[in-house]
Amino acid sequence: MVYFTEAQERFCRAVREFALEELAPGAMDRAKIESISPMVINKLAEKGFFKLAIPVKYGGEPKDSVSIGIVLEEISKVDTSPMILLVSEIAVPLLMEWAPEELKEEWLPALANGKVIPCFANTEPDCGSDAGAIRTSAVGDGNSYIINGEKTSVSVGMQADIIVLTAKTDPDAGARGVTLFFVPLDLPGVTRSHFSDMGVIPSGRASITLSEVRVPLKCRIGEEGDGFVKVMRGFDFTRVMAALGGIGMAEASLGEAIEYVKERKIFGNFMSKFEGISFKLAEIATLIEAAKLLCYETLRLKDEGLPHSKEAAMAKWFAPNCSVRAIHDILTIFGWRGYSETKPIEQRLRDAIGLQIGDGTAEIMKLIIAREMLGEKFGPTI
Amino acid sequence: MEFNFSNEEKLLQVAVNDFARKELANKEFDRLNHAPRDIIEKMGDLGFLCLKIPEKYGGDTGSWVEIGILAEEIAKQNISVAYLLMLSYEVCLLLATHGTEAAREEWLSGLCHGRKLGCIAVTEPHCGSDVAAINTKATRDGDAYIINGKKGPVSFGMEADMAVLFVKNESGIGGKGITSFLVPADLPGITKTSIKEMGLLPSAPASFVLKDVNVPVKYRIGEEGEGFHINRSLGFFSDFNQVISGLVSLGLAQTAMRLAISYAKQRTAFGRPIGQFEAISGKIAEDATLIEAGKWLCYRALWLKDQRLQNTKEAAMCGWWCPKLAFDVIANALLIHGHSGYSDDHPFQQMLRDVTGFEIIAGSEQILKLIIAERIIGKAAVPASLLEDIDY
């Protein structure tokens, strides 16, 4: 593939081999369990996949964004259970870039070796896309902050040991009142409850309530009021990663469909001989290729230090849409088999729909694109 | 031209709608892994399962359009019960039209009063749409047939009291070699295994293994070799199956859209109801257009059937398009609800799982399109080897 360097190609082959050897057995069963298997976490940690966004001095082995995208795509082809964990393992260390040295020294090495599981939360019951409208509050009290509020739809929230979350330090300042905090989840005042979801089940999506949770000053990441901008920057990356996770699932489904239509006969001929089937697969392959290129192009821009918010938004709405459509079509090509739990297709369809929602809906993505394209005067007003 | 329901049809619509709201709404039926027999009995008592069945077996008059209304209104509250209604009609009508007098006496009254449950076993592990390729065999032995083979998945198979079986007869070649039977599901030699599927859980699908099952001749439906034609006229490959699958899917989609509309009015983002954003209102407007078009497509196909006019093309159109558009409408409603729509707190994820089943139940999109192509382009549009299979 033209868009990978030789080193990235080699890395891609290594990840693919690892996934097929280590993660393929039992992957279908793991997709239906409400937590990520410790065995999978250990294997990913051993392979160094939690070190990819952590500086060397804290025990990390940082890689370029394209390579991180490769991890998401290749692992999701084989095992969807750690997909969102991987996103979180990248997003949280990135946000911690602005944390006090003491906090980084304390936690980053443990994140790098998989001993501590991170999660991130912005969404609240009354707002998701509208990040400036959050209500969780953090009030300074001497050398600490007291945090109160409810964060919801927190992926990996049930299993995580620590969370990075947004809270208002100035309730009247809108988006400019948002600050990032690091909170160990075993602190008094933290309670969690679990969502029963359609898909991405191992992510164990949670609602996390914080009642009078006291954290030391060092747990503030960055300055008061600069959280919103940092989160938006982080989203530019995680959105593409989620998009590539969906692409991985669609590619795996396409591969399985191609095998199936070459084996299965109908009306005395191979299914593949019918244009109703083969052209549909041709369309799916086109969509996947286009979406994938969009994703990696965005990551290349990021690696070169160029603006890529618009491209990330494009990837985030387009790629999960393509994935859902591809997997849905493939399910019907498999007919009853696709509908049954003996094939991974129905699970992937349910998982891919989750990717359409997480990290920002299609509407928000289009808003970002339209604003950048049309400018403040002519773009959409919110 | 008149696009409207008659007064009688409207009354039926209201009655079914009331029943469904009262008995089916907000219940945990969708997660049941068996059919709700008490509800079926109630539907039987109300006469919802006996339209177009001869009076002497406890049936009633009625029109195809009325059966469509029943299916749509029930599906608005519960799609699995609507599926059951559709299958119940297929079994009843097969039996009433082609069954022996003895079999009708034995089963028909129980079926159309909701006391007995039927199922249809056509699909085999290696073939579904290509019915002529089935392998299950019947060998004549005096006054009985000996049947051997595998069937599945069979919806409601775990629970049904009787099964319509499509099998190859001895001289069987292609579509002309298929014979159908209606057999008690507890005959010796029938082993059932449960199958887990993505949705439509109350339909408790099963795979059947039939080993030397001895079936008396009285349970044969139609003559030897008529099975393919029977399946095409009233079974899983029929215009009835295609149109009712369409209406059932649209019934569910309407409920999803209704919920999305009220959510769009309540939920605010950036200081105003999300319904005020064109991205949301436009999507709902599109969905409403699709549902409206799909519904009339279905009812026209049923109206044609009531007039005894050809509806092959129209029914196939309903079959491929309506379940697909219903899937899209429900997916939109889920996404409009954002992350909460994805969880079990809302019904959308279950709706989506269920409606996907109807994309398969209605017949494969590819075959339905071939039927349409044959009608509008002509026989030249279909490979000669397929003509016999899709034409009738």
Interface residues (C-beta under 8 A of the other chain):
Chain A: T123 C127 G128 S129 D130 A133 T152 S153 F195 S196 D197 M198 G199 R205 R264 K265 I266 F267 G268 N269 F274 G276 I277 V324 H328 L331 T332 G335 W336 G338 Y339 S340 E341 T342 E346 L349 R350 I353 G354 Q356 I357 G358 T361 A362 E363 K366 I382
Chain B: T123 H126 C127 G128 S129 D130 A132 A133 P153 I195 K196 E197 M198 G199 A269 F270 F277 A279 I280 F327 A331 L334 L335 G338 H339 S340 G341 Y342 S343 D344 D345 Q349 L352 R353 T356 G357 E359 I360 S364 E365 Q366 K369 L370 S385 L386 D389
